[in-house]
Amino acid sequence: MKIIIKNKDAFFNYEILEKYKAGLILKGWEVKSIRENKVQLKGAFITFKNDEAYITNMHISQYMSVKGNELEPRKLLLNKHEIRHIQDKKNRNSLAVIPLNLFWDNNYIKLEIALAKGKTKADKRHRILEKDVRKHLKKITY
């Protein structure tokens, strides 16, 4: 499992509750662009239509001269019971479904998605403060 890209904002803005692995339906030029790390997960989210999951706002840059929609919603490959389970928890608990990592699994590109709860500003400030304290203690001890 080789990670292509991480969604760092997801770990800062959300509290991760459950994780899932999902396949992606991609075109050839999209795979080539991902291979060259020309992909962004910042601002991406998962939507549901007709018991199918899609990733929206995942930006894949165009490969050379190939023309295609860079922000096109791409279908996720999950089992029906997984989709229903995620949808049910999302609707019942008002959670967000966000992408965490894009990675290679054997020869396939997979996406790690998560059910997550948004953090408040106070939680974010507390985390930044903890990080600063750790840095300061590290400087003092060395």
N, C-alpha and C positions, 0 to 999 in steps of 0.2 A: 504494500500500500504506500504509494508515493503521493504526497500532498502537492497539488498544483497551486492552489491559492486558498488562503484562509480569510474568513470574514471577521476581521478584528473588531469592527464596530459591534457585531452581534454579541460578543462576550462582554463588552463595556456597557451596552445599552439594555441588555436583557439578562434575566436569570434563567438559565437553561434547565428545563424540567425533564424532557424525554428526547432521546435521539433516535433517528431512523436513517437507514441507507436507502437511496433511490437511484435507479438508473435514469439516463436521459436519452431522449430521441434527438439526435443531432444530424446535421448535414455534413458532407465531407469537408467543406471549407471551414466549418465551425470547429471540427476536430483539429484541423491543421492550425487554426489560430490559437486554440487552447494549448496545443503542443508547444507553441511559441510563447506561452504565458500572456497572451493578449486578451485577457478576460478580467472582468470586475464583478464582484458580488455586492459591493457597497450599494445599499438602497434596494436590493433585490428582496422579493418576498414570494410566498407560495399562495396561489389562488386555487379555488375548486370550482369546476363546472361539470355538471352531469356525471357525478361520481368519478371524475378524473382530476388529477392534480397537475398544475402548471407552475413553472417558475417564471415570474414576471420581473422585468427590469434588470435581468442579468445581461450585462453588456459584453458582447463578443465582437472584437474589432474585425473588420473585413480582411480577408486573406488576399493579398496582392491585388489583382484587378477584378476579383469576383464581387458581384454586386448582390447584396442581400440585406435583410432587415437586421440590424445589430441588436435591437431590443425586443425582438419577436418573442412572445411567450413560448416556452418549450415544454413539451409534455414530460412528466416524470413517470417512471415505471415503478409502481407500487402495487401490492395485492389489494383487492377490493376491501378485504376486512381491515387492512392497515389504513386505507383511505377513509373508510367509515369511522374507524376508531379515532383518527386524528381530527376529522371534521367534528365528531361528537364532542371531544374534549375541547376543541377550539371554541365551539359555539356555547357549550355549557359553562365554561370557566372564563370566557372572554380572553383567550390567549392568542398569541401570534405564532405563525408558523414561518420560520426563517431558515435560510441556508447558512450552514456553518463552514463547510469545507468542500472543495472540489478536488477529487483525487483519482488516481489510477488504481484500479483493482484488476489485476492481471492485465488484459488488453482493453479493458472497458473503462470509460470515464463515469465515475459515480459522484453523487452529491449527498453529503450528509446534511440532513435537515433536522430541525428541532422544534418541539413545542416550547414556547418561552413566554415568560411573564416580563413585562416592561419594568425597568427600574425607575425609581423616582429620582429627582435631582439630589435629594439628600443622600440616597444610596451611592450615587455616582461620586459626590463630594467626599463621602466617607472612604470610598475605595481609593480615590486620588490621595487623600491624606495618609492612609495606610501605606501606600506605595512610597510616598515621600519619607515617611518615618523609617521604612525599611532601608531606603537608600542612605539616609543619614546615619543609621546604625552601622551599615556596612562600611561607610567611610571612616567612622570612629574606630571600629575594630581592626581595620587594616592599616 
